[in-house]
Amino acid sequence: MKSKLNQILKHLILLFMVILALLPFMNMITTSLIPNAYVLPSEPQIIPKQFYFGNYVAVWEGEDFGRYFLNSVFVTCITTVLTLIIASMSAYGFARLNFPGKNIIFNIYIYSLMIPAILALVSQFTVLQRLNLVNTYAGLIVLYVSGGVAGNTFFLKGFFETIPRALEESVIMDGGSRWTVYRHIILPLSRPALATMAIGTFSGTWMEVFTALTIIKTQSKRTLPIAIKLLQNGKATQWGIIFAASIIVLIPIMTIFILFNKQFINPGGSQGAIKG
Amino acid sequence: MIALEQYTTVSYKNKKIRKIKDKRKHKEALQAWMFIGVGFILFAVFMAYPLLKNIEMAFMDYSVNPNKPSTFIGLNNFKKAFLSSGVLGESDKFYLALRNTLLCALVTVPFQWFIGMMLAVAIESLSKGKMFYRFLLYIPVISDWLVVAILFKYIFQDTSGALVNSILLNLHIIKEPVMWLQNEWTANIVIWSLCIWKGIGWVMIMYTTALQDLPKDIYEAAEVDGATKKQSFWKITIPLLQSRTYFIITSLIIGAFNVLLQVMLITNGGPMGRTDVLLNYMYNKAFSSFDFGYAAALSVIMGIILIVISVFQKKITNNAKIEF
């Protein structure tokens, strides 16, 4: 009896926390469905009473978000694929092979993770300038992929080390190369970790603002986060429009979260959780 | 004579073995570089070099104009930050941004940590609905910082119809709508509550995975010995989670130093720079005033603080490692 009461009490507290976590989103969704929300309504709108999609149309067509959406999809997908290839190869090198300077390089990787990436932005810009890569997707993607090398190598190395060595030793005995081991043993066995990493890279790149804002100058090349930031600067009080745009940005991330929620909230390994 | 002969053959054999070993080592190193090479070059050119260049820039009056050379000015950029220079000096702004950054860590880290941990423990002890709560409480974590910062600006608007004011008015906690973003401390509260609101879910999941890794037999043994649930929580669970706790707290502190979008979008440092934080201050110095040298000096100061925190954490964690 006492433990039942205890459970009910816990459910009540947790439901309260869920309401705290979700109420702002409800407020946002409902506001995006109201025409002309220039002025704040006299009461906060939580449950949608009407379903007006004019704001979404205005953002998608009038503000050219259709184009920005495709730009973002392009940049994010290429970044994710390149990061998967480069980080998994690099992690295999650190996990299984010995070479001079290995520990030093790996420690430098780890320490670089503690420094906010934005601190490097000014000099990164000058480097890209010298390579003539400013205002190109190549420049933007190269910065994204480079920024992910250290963290993802660290993450995957941890996972690769849990794979028993016996499997690959037999391949080497049979004259197989390191590449065969990496390609046919390590990669297939690490699918969960690779998926976690891909999801993390995808959502991180999808939401990145400052690098994109600094590197991309042409309007037609903008990615979604830049578009939202500039929209917020320009139409600060048109909340309906801003929130319609925000929801367009959130939809892909939320879809991934709903489809792959186990990768986020129930990771088998102890360091699998993705930080937003 | 015979002994010498033996000696030379042995040493010859050793040499041969060493040569083969060296060759193998050489080959392995070459193979390793084929795997790590691309990543390392990208990291070196686009991360390490810019960060090092930042250090160089911190000692220069850095000029964006290619025709005007940058000049070496020693510690002047650092003096500008640390030493007061009149009423309109930068050092007042620097100390304010430093204070706000430290305050942000001091306020948001304990709340995120404690609430997140309690949620993890409470959800783990439920008989039903674990995944349901974890799923919903994680939604703020995966949401874009940009979006939630704009959203918090909206729910903390100063009219009585804005979400937060309306709730507080209805609960009779306040009598008239609060102008959240117009005052130093209320604006800071908005920024802090955003950090806490978004961080709790992450802490919860980090503790959840740690809780699931705990060995069950210790609890059974404790129960046999007559320990109550409360006792086993404080005497077993908390100590076993210690290394995870250090990791979480360091991550949260680093997170607090990373606060930028929140401030930029909600207050942009206002009113009068009273809510500015280090990164926002630095970003504006670099990209609004184009004072790259000074901005680089600020970034070096931040980098040093963060590395000190991390080294400290590593030392503590190594001392506190519990094996089970």
Interface residues (C-beta under 8 A of the other chain):
Chain A: Q7 K10 H11 I13 L14 M17 V18 L20 A21 L22 L23 P24 F25 N27 M28 T31 L40 P41 S42 E43 P44 I86 A87 M89 S90 Y92 G93 F94 L97 N98 F99 P100 K102 I105 I108 Y109 Y111 S112 M114 I115 P116 A117 I118 L119 A120 L121 V122 S123 Q124 T126 V127 V142 L143 V145 S146 G147 V149 A150 T153 R178 Y182 S203 W206 M207 V209 F210 T214 P225 I228 K229 Q232 W239 I242 F243 S246 V249 L250 I253 M254 F257 N261 F264 I265 N266 P267 G269 S270 Q271 G272 A273 I274 K275 G276
Chain B: K25 E28 A29 Q31 A32 W33 M34 F35 I36 V38 G39 F40 L42 F43 V45 F46 M47 A48 Y49 P50 L51 K53 N54 M57 L119 A122 I123 S125 L126 S127 G129 M131 Y133 R134 F135 L136 L137 Y138 I139 P140 V141 I142 S143 D144 W145 L146 V147 V148 I150 L151 F152 Y154 I155 Q157 T159 S160 G161 A162 L163 S166 I167 W197 K198 I200 G201 W202 I205 M206 T208 T209 A210 D213 S251 I254 F257 N258 L260 L261 L265 L279 M282 Y283 A286 F287 F292 A295 A296 S299 M302 G303 L306 I307 I309 S310
